[in-house]
Amino acid sequence: MISLLPHVQLLVAILLIVTILLQQRGSGLGAGFGGDSDVPTTRRGGERRLFLSSIVLAVLFLGLAFLSLAISS
């Protein structure tokens, strides 16, 4: 279990990076030409699933980091 923990943490870290990078930025090219980019919108479909999965992966990564610290000390 102890030797498997760094590998799991690395996998979660890579997945977290991918989910964060896949999220779209709020301001696109239209904002540079006077488009209104400050309009709040709700997340739907895949965008919401990606957002929630990044939160879950971040909490899982923190939990694994604390577990790793607890085991090593």
N, C-alpha and C positions, 0 to 999 in steps of 0.2 A: 504493500500500500504506500509506504513512504517513497519508494523509488518510482512509483507511478505518478505521484503528485506533481512533480515539475513538468511532466509531459502533458498532463491534463491542464495545468495552468497555462502552458504555452499554447495549447490548442484553443483554450477559451480566449486568450489574449489576441490570437490571430483572428478568430471569429468576431471579436469585439471591434477590432480595427476595421475589418471588412464591412461590418454593419454600419459603423460610423461614416466610413467613406462613401457608402452607397446612398446615404441620405442626401436629398437635394437641398441646395442652398435656397433661401427664401427670395433672394434678389437675383433675377436673371438679367438677360441682356436688355429687356424692356425698361428696366429701372434706369439705365444709362441714357435713354431717350425720353425721359419724362414720364415713364409709366409709374403708376402707383403701386409700390411694392410693400406698403405698410398695411395692407388689408389683411386682417386676421382670417385665417381659414382653418377648418378642422381637418385633421388627418383622416383619410379613409383608405380602406383596402390594404394594399401592399405597403403603402407608406406608414400606416399605423402599425402594422405588424412588424415592420422593420424598426420603428421607433421603440415599440415595446420590447422587442428582442434585444435591442441594444441596452435597455435598462436592466433586463434580466441578466444579460451577460456581464454587465458592469458589477452588479451585486454579487453574482457568482464569482467573478474574478477577485473582488475584495474579500469574500469569504474564504476563497482558496489561499489568498495571500496571508490572511490572519491565521489560518490553519497551518500554513507552512511555517510561520513565525512561532506558533505555539509548539509545534513538533520539534523545531530546531533548538529551542531553548530549554 
